[in-house]
Amino acid sequence: MGARIRLCQDGTALRVSGSTRRVSSGLESGDLAGILRKTQTFVEEVQVEMRRVTWPDREQLRNATIVILIFVIILAFIIGGMDAVFSWFVRTLVSLFSG
């Protein structure tokens, strides 16, 4: 029986013809032109969106950077403090049970 079954999933195709099985990449002859068209459309849309972006001025950028740096420093102290407390707790616990 010469039945052909084509199962496409995520750009791959499985062709079964009789007892012979062949797996291909899913690219047919006309697919390359479609992929190139989609890529060109994507790049054009990205360029349009980049023109719409409101970029921060130097002062906004400086203020945001300072806020982020302060937040990171505070978070580092909090994590360091938690680490010191947990380390002390584990050392105390181990010394109680080790004799």
N, C-alpha and C positions, 0 to 999 in steps of 0.2 A: 504494500500500500504506500502510495507516494504522498501521504498527508504531511503537510508542513505546519508546525506550530511555532508561533513566535511570541515569546513572553518578554516584554520590555519592563525593566525596573531600574531606575536610577541611571539611565543612559547605557545600559547593557542589554544585549539581546541574546536569547538562547533559541537556537533554531534546531528543531528535531525533524529529521527527514528519514523515515524508516527507522533503522537501528543506528544511524550515524548521528552523532551529536556534535555540534560546533558552537562555541561561544565566541561572539564577536564584540567589538567595542561599542556597538550601537550607532556608529557613524555611518550613515549612508552617503551616497554621492552628493545629494542636495543639502545635507545637514551642515556641511562646512560653511556654505554661503549664509545659512540661517544663523549660525553661531557668530559669524563675522558681523552680520547686521545687528544682532543683539548686543554684541560688544560695542559697536559704534554708537548705538542708541544709548547704552549705559554711560559711555564716556561723555557724550553730549549732555545727558541729564545731570551728570556730576558737575560739569562746567557751569551749567545754569544755576544749580544749587549753590555752588561756591561763590557766584556773583551775588547771591541773595544774602549771604552770611554777613552779619554785623560783627565786625572784628572789634575787640576791645582796644581802647587807646592805651598809651603807656602808663598812665596813672591807674587805670582799672587793673591792668595786668600786674603792676607792682603791688597794689593793695591785695589782690587775690593771692599772689605769691606769698606775701607776708602772713596772711591768714592761714594758708595751708602749712607754711613752715611752723608757725606757732602751734597749730593743731597736731602736727607730727611730733613736735618736741613734747607736748603735754602727754600725748598717747604713749610715747617712749617711756616717760617717767612712770605712767600708770602701769604699763606692762612690766617695767623693771621692778617696781614696788611689789606687784603681784608675784613676780618670780622670787624675790627675796623672801616674802612671807611664806610661799609654798616650800621653798628650799629649807627655811628654818623649821617648818612643820614636819617635813619628811626627815630631816636630820634628828629632830627631837624624837620622833616616833621610832626611828631606827635605833637610837641610843637607848630608848626604854626597853626594847625587846632584845637587844643584843647583849645586855647584861652589863 
